[in-house]
Amino acid sequence: MAAVPALLVMGVSGSGKSTVGALLASEDGNSMMPMTTTQRRIERRWGKGFHWMTREVTSGQYVVLACSALKKVYRDILIRGKHGVPPKSDAPGKEGKPAEVQLLVVYLSGSFEVISGRLLKRKGHFMPSELLQSQFDTLEPPSDPENFIHISVDKSLPEIIAIIMEALK
């Protein structure tokens, strides 16, 4: 993997985040922390994701995080920390400096019909297909100045991985 040490694979449920994230993580033996979100504990989980990414990146690891991150505020927490102020780095020689995560957002998108069809084929998944519309309603797609690439789920899995790997060069 090239210059971006952290990837966020995001999209609504059924967009392929976990599958794409797992394949990307296995490309270079990267760390992966799949995250799911619920409204009750969203703040704690996003903060946990930020701290995990910061720790891994600071130790020289590339990371892949797969989670919905439907709102810009959630993506901001993953980049800057819970209150917009990153914690101080514990890395030798960087004491007292804010920890930083350079994050590339991989936004997987598809039509309601395509993604709904995928969800209906799943068995035993935590996300009921009846809630998909609420995710589309909540979705705030990444936009400038966020560092992101937008990929349609209509593409094949090998095409999606190739597009991401090319963006990382």
C-alpha positions in Angstrom: 0.0 0.0 0.0 1.2 3.5 -0.8 1.1 6.8 1.1 -2.3 6.6 2.8 -1.9 4.5 5.9 -5.6 4.3 6.8 -8.6 3.3 4.6 -12.2 3.7 5.6 -14.5 1.5 3.5 -18.0 3.0 4.0 -21.6 2.7 2.7 -25.0 1.6 3.7 -25.6 -2.0 4.9 -25.3 -4.4 2.0 -22.8 -2.3 0.0 -20.0 -4.7 0.5 -17.9 -2.9 3.2 -16.8 -6.0 5.1 -16.0 -8.0 2.0 -14.0 -5.2 0.4 -12.4 -4.3 3.7 -11.3 -7.9 4.3 -9.9 -8.3 0.8 -8.0 -5.0 1.1 -6.6 -6.0 4.6 -5.4 -9.3 3.2 -3.7 -7.6 0.2 -0.8 -6.5 2.4 -1.4 -8.2 5.7 -3.0 -5.1 7.1 -5.0 -4.7 10.2 -8.7 -4.6 9.9 -11.3 -3.7 12.5 -14.9 -4.2 11.2 -17.2 -1.8 12.9 -21.0 -1.8 13.0 -22.9 1.1 14.4 -26.0 1.5 16.5 -27.4 4.9 17.6 -27.0 4.0 21.3 -23.2 3.7 21.3 -22.2 5.6 18.2 -19.9 8.1 20.0 -18.0 5.4 21.9 -17.5 3.2 18.9 -16.3 6.1 16.6 -13.9 7.3 19.3 -12.7 3.7 19.7 -12.1 3.5 15.9 -10.1 6.7 15.9 -7.9 5.6 18.8 -7.4 2.1 17.2 -6.4 3.7 13.9 -4.1 6.2 15.5 -2.4 3.5 17.5 -1.9 1.3 14.5 -0.7 4.1 12.2 1.6 5.5 14.8 3.2 2.0 15.1 3.7 1.9 11.3 0.8 -0.3 10.4 -1.6 0.3 7.5 -5.2 -0.1 8.5 -8.5 -0.8 6.9 -11.7 0.1 8.7 -15.0 -1.1 7.4 -18.0 0.7 8.8 -21.1 2.6 7.6 -19.8 6.1 8.5 -23.0 7.4 7.0 -22.7 11.0 8.3 -19.8 13.4 7.8 -19.6 14.0 11.5 -18.8 10.3 12.0 -16.0 10.4 9.4 -14.6 13.6 11.1 -14.5 11.7 14.4 -12.5 9.0 12.7 -10.0 11.5 11.4 -9.8 14.1 14.3 -11.1 12.3 17.4 -14.3 12.5 19.3 -14.1 16.2 20.1 -12.2 17.4 17.0 -8.9 17.4 18.9 -6.7 14.4 18.4 -5.0 13.0 21.5 -1.3 13.6 22.0 1.0 11.0 20.4 2.9 8.5 22.7 5.4 7.7 19.9 9.0 8.4 20.8 10.1 11.8 19.5 6.5 12.9 18.9 5.5 13.5 22.6 3.0 16.3 22.9 2.2 16.5 19.2 -1.3 15.7 18.1 -1.8 12.2 16.7 -2.8 12.4 13.0 -4.5 9.9 10.8 -4.3 10.3 7.0 -7.5 8.6 5.9 -8.8 7.7 2.4 -12.5 7.1 2.4 -13.7 4.4 0.0 -17.4 5.1 -0.6 -19.3 2.1 -1.9 -22.6 3.1 -3.4 -25.5 1.5 -5.2 -29.2 1.9 -5.9 -31.7 1.0 -3.3 -33.0 -1.8 -5.5 -29.5 -3.4 -5.9 -28.6 -3.2 -2.3 -32.0 -4.2 -1.0 -31.7 -7.3 -3.2 -28.4 -8.2 -1.6 -29.8 -7.8 1.9 -32.8 -10.0 1.1 -30.3 -12.8 0.2 -28.5 -12.6 3.6 -29.3 -14.9 6.4 -28.5 -14.2 10.0 -27.2 -10.6 9.5 -27.8 -8.1 12.3 -29.3 -5.5 9.9 -32.9 -6.2 8.9 -33.6 -5.2 5.3 -36.6 -3.1 6.5 -34.1 -0.5 8.0 -32.2 0.0 4.7 -34.3 3.0 3.6 -33.4 4.8 6.9 -29.7 4.3 6.0 -30.3 5.8 2.6 -32.2 8.7 4.3 -29.3 9.3 6.8 -26.5 9.0 4.2 -24.3 12.0 3.7 -22.0 11.0 0.8 -18.4 12.1 1.1 -17.7 15.4 -0.7 -14.8 17.9 -1.0 -12.7 18.5 1.0 -12.9 14.9 2.2 -10.2 12.6 0.8 -12.4 10.0 -0.9 -13.0 7.8 -3.9 -16.6 6.8 -5.0 -17.1 3.3 -6.4 -20.3 1.8 -7.6 -21.3 -1.6 -6.3 -22.4 -2.5 -9.8 -18.7 -3.2 -10.5 -17.2 -6.7 -9.8 -15.3 -7.3 -6.7 -12.0 -7.6 -8.6 -12.7 -4.2 -10.3 -13.5 -2.5 -7.0 -10.2 -3.8 -5.5 -8.3 -2.7 -8.5 -9.7 0.8 -8.4 -8.8 1.2 -4.8 -5.3 -0.2 -5.2 -4.8 2.2 -8.2 -6.0 5.1 -6.0 -3.4 4.2 -3.4 -0.5 4.4 -5.8 
